[in-house]
Amino acid sequence: MGQAIGEFLPFAVGVAICPLPIIAVILILFTDRARRNSLAFLLGWVVGIVAALSVLTVVASSASLSSGGEPSAVSSWIKLILGVLLIAFAVKEWRGRPAPGTDPEMPRWMTRIDAMAPRRAFRLGLILSALNPKSLLFIAGGAVVIAGAGLSVADEAICVAVFTVIGASSVAVPALGYLFFGERIRPTLDGANEWLSANNTAVMAVLFLVIGVSLFGRGLGGLT
């Protein structure tokens, strides 16, 4: 199990570093319903990761990704394909980055965060984790690793829990930080939001490229 955790760690970190949900929870913390909505968003984010990772792990396990405790050829091909997709996303993000001196274009739903109720905040967290193609690719990579490790059901559940804790940490820190420290952390959150908004595409491009190349190399190595 320790080896599986080490292998899926980059994917869990990839989920955690995705800037969009971090920006979303920071924006929520500047609204009138900061505490309730941020916790609802965090809950949706966690549920989405657990649901997507669990389903994809079950699907991957049924595809015989493990052979005698070692990843099979099918697992290597899936890693190869996921690696190519991540590299393609890296190119797309880099080419779509804003020109120097221009404001980045943010999703329209961010303009409606002020009027959001806790139920909608929960739904947003769920969508950004379980249905967002960017985070879903990282979750899929983690599922392939877990399914290919030949673990017991109990060990797979522990891996899902560890992956979720790491993947949700970047959203949990500002949400729980505001819960305990309130207005005192707003200047820090404001600075983080400004930096992430300006560097969102560049961060994702580098993240996709590094993990994509690593995953492509693992898949290629498993086939040779």
N, C-alpha and C positions, 0 to 999 in steps of 0.2 A: 504493500500500500504506500509506503514511503516513496518508492520510486515513481509511482503514479502521481503522487502529489507534486513531486519535483518536476515531472513532465508537463502537468497541466498548469503549473504556477504561472508561466508567461501568459496563458490565455485568461486566467483569473485576473491578473494584473491589467491585461488589456481591457477587460470589462470595467475595471475600477478606474482606469485612466481616461475612458471615453469622456470628452469634455461636456457634451450636450446635457446629460443628466445632472452633472455637477452645476452647470450654469442654471439649469431649471430649478434645482433645490435652493440655490443661492437667491434667485429671483423671488421664489416663494417666501424666503425668509425676510424679504423687504415689504411684504404685504401685511394687511391688517390681521389676517388669519395665519400668521407665520407658524406658530407652534402646531396647530392642528393639521394644517395642510402639509407642512414639511414631514410630519410623522406619517401622515396618510400616503404621501409620495414615497417615503422610505419603505413603508410596508408593501406598496405595490411593486416597487423595484425589487425587493427581496422575494416576494411571491413569484414574480415573473422569472427571475433567475432560477429559482428552485424548480418551477414548473417546466421551463424550457430545457434545463439541463437534465432533469429526471426523464422527461419524454424522449429526448434525443439519445440518452444513455440506454434506455430500454430498446429503442429502435436499433441503435448501433450494436447492442449485445445480441439481438436476434439475427444480425447480419454476419455472425461468426467472425468477429474482428479479432478474436483471440485464438491462438493455436498452441496448446500446451503451455499456457501462461505467457506466451510471446505474441506480439502483434502479427496478424496474418497479412497476406499479400493484399487482401481487400482493404485492411486498415491502412496499409502503406499507400495504396492508390487514393483513398479518401484524403489522407494527409497531403498528398501531392496536389490534388484538385483544390483543396481548401487553401493551400499555399499560393497557388496561382490566382485564386479569387482575391486573396488578401493583397497580393502584389498589384492586381488590377485596380483594387480600391485605392491603394496607395498612389498610383499614377493619377487616378481620377481626382482624388482629394488635392494632390499637389497642383495639378493643372487648374483646379477650381479655386485656388486660394486667392484672396483679394489682393489687388495691386497695392503697393506701398502708399500709405497716405489716405486710403479709402476705408470706409467702415464696412465690416463684413455683413453679409445679408443673413439675418437670423430667421428661423421658422416663424410663421405668422401666429402660431398658437402661443408664443411667448408674450405677445401683446395682450393676451386675454388672461394671463395668470392672476392679475389683481382681482378678477371677478370669480375666481375658481372656488368651488366648494370642496370639502374634504373628499367627497366621493369622486369628483373629477380629478383631483390630485392623485388619488389612489390609481385611477384608471390610467392616468398619464404615466405614472411610474411603471405600471404593468406593461404598457405598450412600448415604452422606451427600452425595457429590458428583454421582454419575450418576443416582440414583433419588429424591433428595429434591426434591419439587416446588418448593421455594423457590429452591434453587440452580439447578435445572434451567431455571426461567424466565429467569434471567440468562444462562445458557449458551445457551439458545435465542435470546435477543436478540442475543448475540454472533455466533451462527451465521448469523442473518439478515443482519447487517451484512457479514460476510465473504463470504457467497454473493452478496450484491447488489452487491459492489464490482467484479465482473468481473475477478478476479485470475487469474493462472496458478496451476497446482497447486503450484508451488514457493513462490509468495508466500502462498498459502493456508496451506501448512504452516508458514511463518514466523509468520503471524498466530496460528495455533493454539498455537505454542510461546510467543509473547509473552503471549497470553491466559492460558495455563496458569501461566507464571511469576508473573504478577500475581495470579491467582486463588488460587494455592497459597501465596503469600507469608506470609499470616497464620498458617497452620498450620506452615510451614517455620521461621519465626523462633523460636517456643518450642521446637520439636523439636530444631533444630540448636543453638539456644542452650544447651539442657540438655546436649546431646552434648559441647559444648566447655567449658562453664562449670560444669556439674553443679549441686550444691546451692546455689551462690551466687545463682542466679537464682530460687530457689523463693519467697522473699518477694514478689518482683515478680509472679510467676505467681499467687500466692495472691490478691494484691490485684486483679489483672486478672480472675481467675475470679469473685471476689465481685461485682465491678462488672457484669460481663457477665451473670451469673446474675440479678441484680436488674433489669437493664435490657434483657434479651434482646428482649422483645416490642416495647418502645418503639423500640429501634434498628432492628428489622426493619420496623416500621410506617413510620418516617421514610424509610428506605432504599427501600422499595417505592413510597412515594408520590412521592418526588423522581424516581426513574428511570422510574416508570410515567407520570407527567405528561410528562416529556421524550420518552419513546417515543411516547406518544399524539400529542403535538404534531408529531413528525417524520412519523408516519404520516399525520396529517391534512394536513400541509403537502405531502406527496407526492401527495395526491389532488386538491389544488386548483390 
